[in-house]
Amino acid sequence: MKDVFITDMAAISSIGNSLEEMLPPLYRGDTAVDNITRFSTEKLEYHKGACISGLDSNDDDNRISELTKRLMAHIKSPPERTYLVWTGIKGDVEFIESRAEGKAKTDLYLAGHYRKLVAKTLGIEDSGMEINAACASSTMGLALAAQLISSGSHSSVLVCGADIVSRFSFTGFSALRGLSATVCRPFDKERDGLVLGDGAAALLLTDEETTKKEGYKPQARLSGWGIANDANHITGPARDARGLIKAIRSAMDQAGLSASDVEAFCAHGTGTVFNDAMELTAVESIFGSRKFPLFSIKGAIGHTLGAAGAIESALSIKAMKKKEVPPTTGFINHEERTEGRVSSRPQNFPGKNILTTNSGFGGCNAALIFENL
């Protein structure tokens, strides 16, 4: 089995137009959550989102393709035969919305069109696949990419993901009563729901030979990955966290780490009552009473849906280099299981490794372990 390295990465969110721009506000505990102006929320109980300023549609484009083009400006062109994995929850939801409104929008983007857009923009071979696994999409994409490289099937894989706050997703979560009417408060005792956000990220994974041949400076090693489905409910997570537990243990086993070795945990942390409770159940099941940094970035940038895992992976690698995890924005009131783990302030850790996970509708769960070099 071959080692898997992260050799390039980029991200865009509502708190920064690049990965480097995102770090200062994230570590200050800032939030980009504000009133939504992209579409009317007048008839709904919820009105907040974390939207990227200036991300507007025009006659020839949509917001996801525009966001993807902005993201590609921060990625160096990878080897020509790089395999592409596109991840997200929808193809072109704005096309669906325009048709529902009787507007004549003619250009339909399916998930495969975004992959082709990336290939054309970077000038590489159009070879790859798309993964739509709800909010765990890009995490699963990274796990698949790692498996392809580890097995020797491909020497380089670029994983890209982008999602936006659309009326479709917003009204859907509203109908589920999964949104917060105020702010997103991951792991807070008084949490009442998630807030959606715009975001995109891309990570290039390469084997050792390609890393040396192309002169890349590795950012981290992706040493463990795991995927599991809890088969519980179309939207609700399993209360016993069985799927997430299995995914995390698979990642730890592959990385050769025990529960006492994992140094920090970037959680899915949506701020909903049941998701956060499920994750804390997984933490107790695997790590017992052990205290170590556990955090979520969704109070700062919102839930970026299919792009969440890629963004959180890139930020986790940055945190590992910094040897400090960011605060959990919105977290104020502790409950017993968060004591000594979740904090509204940055927390130091040794920086040798970090675990990150995401969960999604349909029982999807995925876990990744990154190790410092």
C-alpha positions in Angstrom: 0.0 0.0 0.0 1.3 3.4 -1.0 1.5 6.5 1.2 -1.0 9.3 0.4 0.1 12.9 0.6 -1.9 16.2 0.5 0.3 18.3 -1.8 -2.0 21.3 -2.6 -5.2 22.7 -1.2 -7.5 25.7 -1.5 -10.7 26.9 0.1 -13.2 29.7 -0.2 -15.9 30.6 2.3 -18.0 33.4 3.6 -15.1 34.5 6.0 -12.4 34.5 3.4 -11.7 34.3 -0.4 -8.8 32.0 0.2 -7.6 29.5 2.8 -5.1 32.0 4.2 -7.7 34.7 4.4 -10.0 32.4 6.4 -7.6 31.7 9.2 -7.5 35.1 11.1 -11.3 35.5 11.4 -11.7 31.8 12.2 -9.2 32.0 15.1 -10.8 35.2 16.3 -14.1 33.5 16.6 -15.8 35.7 14.0 -18.9 34.6 12.2 -20.2 35.5 8.7 -23.8 34.5 9.6 -26.2 37.3 8.5 -29.6 37.9 7.0 -30.1 36.3 3.6 -30.7 38.6 0.7 -30.3 36.1 -2.1 -33.9 35.0 -2.0 -36.9 35.9 0.1 -37.3 34.3 3.5 -40.4 36.4 4.3 -42.8 33.4 4.6 -40.3 31.4 6.7 -39.3 31.4 10.4 -35.6 31.4 9.5 -33.7 34.2 7.8 -30.0 33.6 8.5 -27.2 32.2 6.3 -23.4 32.6 5.7 -23.3 33.8 2.0 -20.2 34.9 0.1 -20.5 38.5 -0.9 -20.7 39.2 -4.6 -21.5 35.7 -5.6 -24.2 36.5 -8.1 -25.7 34.5 -11.0 -25.8 35.8 -14.6 -27.2 34.6 -17.8 -24.3 32.3 -18.6 -23.4 31.0 -15.2 -24.6 29.8 -11.8 -23.2 30.4 -8.4 -21.6 27.0 -8.0 -19.7 27.3 -11.3 -18.7 30.9 -10.4 -17.5 29.7 -7.0 -15.6 26.8 -8.7 -13.8 29.2 -11.1 -12.8 31.4 -8.1 -11.5 28.3 -6.3 -9.4 27.1 -9.3 -7.5 30.3 -9.3 -5.9 29.1 -6.0 -4.9 25.7 -7.3 -1.7 25.0 -9.2 -2.3 22.9 -12.3 -1.8 19.3 -11.3 -0.3 16.5 -13.4 -2.2 16.1 -16.7 -3.5 12.6 -16.0 -4.8 13.6 -12.5 -8.1 11.8 -11.7 -10.9 14.2 -10.7 -13.5 13.7 -8.0 -16.3 16.2 -7.9 -18.4 16.3 -4.7 -21.6 18.2 -3.8 -25.2 17.7 -2.9 -26.8 18.9 -6.1 -26.0 19.6 -9.7 -27.7 22.9 -10.6 -30.4 23.7 -8.1 -30.7 27.2 -9.5 -31.8 25.7 -12.8 -34.6 23.8 -11.0 -35.6 27.0 -9.2 -35.7 29.0 -12.4 -37.9 26.4 -14.1 -40.3 26.4 -11.2 -40.5 30.1 -11.5 -41.2 29.9 -15.3 -38.0 31.5 -16.3 -36.2 30.4 -19.4 -32.8 29.4 -18.1 -31.3 27.2 -20.8 -27.9 26.0 -19.5 -28.3 23.0 -17.1 -25.3 22.0 -15.0 -25.2 18.4 -13.8 -22.6 17.2 -11.4 -20.4 16.0 -14.2 -20.4 19.4 -15.8 -18.6 20.9 -12.8 -15.9 18.2 -13.1 -15.5 19.0 -16.7 -15.3 22.7 -15.8 -12.4 22.0 -13.4 -10.6 19.9 -16.0 -10.9 22.6 -18.6 -9.9 25.4 -16.3 -6.8 23.5 -15.1 -5.9 22.1 -18.5 -5.9 18.5 -17.4 -7.4 15.3 -18.7 -11.2 15.0 -18.2 -11.2 11.7 -16.2 -13.0 11.1 -13.0 -16.3 10.7 -11.2 -18.8 12.5 -9.0 -19.9 11.7 -5.5 -23.2 12.9 -4.1 -23.4 11.6 -0.5 -25.2 14.5 1.2 -23.2 16.4 3.7 -20.4 13.7 3.8 -19.8 14.1 0.0 -16.3 15.6 0.0 -15.2 13.6 3.0 -16.1 10.4 1.1 -14.4 11.8 -2.0 -11.2 12.2 -0.1 -11.5 8.7 1.4 -12.1 7.3 -2.1 -9.2 9.3 -3.5 -6.9 8.0 -0.8 -7.9 4.5 -1.6 -7.2 4.9 -5.3 -3.7 6.2 -4.6 -3.0 3.7 -1.8 -3.9 0.8 -4.0 -1.8 2.1 -6.9 -4.8 2.7 -9.2 -3.9 6.4 -9.6 -0.9 8.5 -8.8 -2.7 11.8 -8.3 -6.3 12.7 -7.5 -7.9 16.1 -7.2 -11.0 16.3 -5.0 -13.2 19.4 -5.4 -16.4 20.3 -3.8 -18.7 23.4 -3.8 -22.1 24.2 -2.5 -24.2 27.3 -1.9 -27.1 28.5 0.1 -30.0 28.0 -2.3 -33.7 28.5 -1.8 -34.1 24.8 -2.4 -31.8 23.6 0.4 -32.9 26.4 2.7 -36.6 25.7 2.5 -35.9 22.0 2.8 -34.0 22.4 6.1 -36.7 24.8 7.1 -39.4 22.2 6.6 -37.4 19.8 8.7 -37.1 22.5 11.4 -33.4 21.9 11.3 -32.4 25.6 11.0 -31.5 28.0 13.8 -33.6 31.2 14.1 -30.6 33.0 15.7 -27.0 31.8 15.4 -25.3 28.4 14.9 -24.1 27.1 18.3 -22.3 23.8 17.8 -22.2 21.6 20.9 -23.8 24.4 23.0 -26.3 23.3 25.6 -28.8 25.7 24.1 -28.2 24.9 20.4 -31.3 25.0 18.2 -30.2 24.3 14.7 -27.8 24.8 11.8 -27.1 27.7 9.5 -26.3 27.1 5.8 -23.2 28.6 4.2 -21.5 29.0 0.8 -18.2 27.3 0.4 -15.8 25.4 -1.8 -12.5 23.5 -1.4 -10.1 21.4 -3.4 -7.3 19.1 -2.3 -4.7 17.4 -4.4 -3.6 13.9 -3.2 -0.5 12.3 -4.6 1.7 9.2 -4.1 5.3 9.5 -3.0 6.7 9.1 -6.5 4.6 11.9 -8.0 5.2 14.1 -5.0 9.0 13.9 -5.6 8.7 14.0 -9.4 6.6 17.2 -9.4 8.6 18.8 -6.7 5.6 19.2 -4.4 6.0 20.1 -0.7 3.7 17.7 1.1 1.3 19.4 3.5 0.2 16.3 5.4 -0.2 12.5 5.1 -3.7 11.1 4.9 -3.0 8.0 6.9 -6.5 6.7 7.7 -10.0 6.8 6.3 -13.3 5.0 7.0 -16.8 5.1 5.6 -19.9 3.5 7.2 -23.7 3.8 6.9 -25.9 3.6 10.0 -29.0 2.7 8.0 -31.1 4.5 10.6 -33.3 7.2 8.9 -33.5 9.2 5.7 -32.5 12.4 7.6 -31.9 11.5 11.3 -28.6 10.1 12.6 -28.5 7.0 14.7 -28.8 8.0 18.3 -26.2 5.3 19.3 -23.7 6.8 16.7 -23.0 3.3 15.4 -22.2 4.5 11.8 -19.8 7.2 12.9 -18.2 5.0 15.5 -17.5 2.4 12.8 -16.1 5.0 10.4 -13.8 6.5 13.0 -12.5 3.1 14.2 -11.8 2.1 10.6 -9.8 5.3 10.1 -7.9 4.8 13.4 -7.1 1.2 12.6 -5.8 2.0 9.2 -3.6 4.8 10.6 -2.4 2.5 13.4 -3.6 4.9 16.1 -5.2 4.0 19.4 -7.8 6.2 21.2 -5.0 7.7 23.3 -3.1 8.7 20.2 -5.6 11.0 18.5 -4.8 14.5 19.4 -7.6 16.7 18.1 -11.0 16.2 16.5 -12.6 18.5 13.9 -16.3 17.4 14.2 -19.2 17.7 11.9 -20.8 19.9 14.6 -23.8 21.3 12.8 -25.5 22.8 15.9 -28.6 20.7 15.7 -29.7 18.9 18.8 -29.5 15.4 17.5 -26.4 15.6 15.3 -24.2 17.0 18.1 -25.6 14.6 20.6 -24.8 11.7 18.3 -21.2 12.9 17.9 -20.7 13.3 21.6 -21.9 9.7 22.0 -19.3 8.6 19.5 -16.6 10.5 21.3 -17.5 8.8 24.6 -17.8 5.4 23.1 -14.3 5.6 21.4 -12.4 7.9 23.7 -14.1 7.4 27.0 -13.6 10.2 29.5 -10.4 11.4 27.8 -10.2 15.2 27.3 -8.7 16.6 24.1 -9.6 19.4 21.7 -12.9 19.0 19.9 -14.2 21.8 17.6 -16.6 22.8 14.9 -16.2 25.6 12.3 -19.8 25.8 11.3 -20.6 28.6 13.7 -18.2 30.7 11.7 -18.9 29.8 8.1 -22.2 27.9 8.3 -22.8 24.4 7.0 -21.4 24.2 3.5 -23.1 20.9 2.8 -21.2 18.7 0.3 -18.2 21.0 0.5 -18.0 20.9 4.3 -15.6 17.9 4.6 -13.1 19.3 2.1 -13.0 22.7 3.7 -12.7 21.2 7.2 -9.9 18.9 6.0 -7.9 21.8 4.6 -8.4 23.8 7.8 -7.6 20.8 10.0 -4.2 20.5 8.2 -3.6 24.2 8.8 -4.5 23.7 12.5 -2.1 20.8 12.7 0.7 22.9 11.3 -0.2 25.7 13.7 -0.5 23.3 16.6 -3.7 25.1 17.6 -7.3 24.4 16.8 -9.7 27.3 16.3 -12.5 28.1 18.7 -16.0 26.8 18.2 -17.8 30.0 17.3 -21.2 30.3 19.0 -20.3 27.9 21.8 -21.1 29.5 25.2 -22.9 27.0 27.5 -21.2 23.8 28.4 -23.0 20.5 28.8 -21.2 17.8 30.8 -19.8 15.9 27.8 -18.2 19.0 26.3 -16.2 19.9 29.4 -12.5 19.9 28.7 -13.1 19.3 25.0 -15.1 22.1 23.3 -14.0 25.7 23.8 -14.9 29.2 22.6 -11.2 29.9 22.5 -8.3 28.4 20.4 -6.8 25.3 22.0 -3.2 24.1 21.7 -2.3 20.5 20.8 0.9 18.7 19.8 0.1 18.8 16.1 1.1 15.3 15.2 -2.3 14.2 13.9 -6.0 15.3 13.7 -9.2 13.5 13.1 -12.1 15.0 11.0 -15.5 13.5 10.3 -18.7 14.3 8.6 -22.2 12.8 8.6 -25.1 13.2 6.1 -28.6 12.3 5.3 -29.3 8.7 4.5 -27.0 7.5 7.3 -23.7 8.5 5.6 -20.6 8.8 7.9 -17.0 9.3 6.9 -13.8 9.8 8.9 -10.3 10.9 7.9 -7.0 11.1 9.9 -4.3 13.5 8.8 -0.7 13.2 10.1 1.9 15.9 10.2 5.2 15.5 8.3 
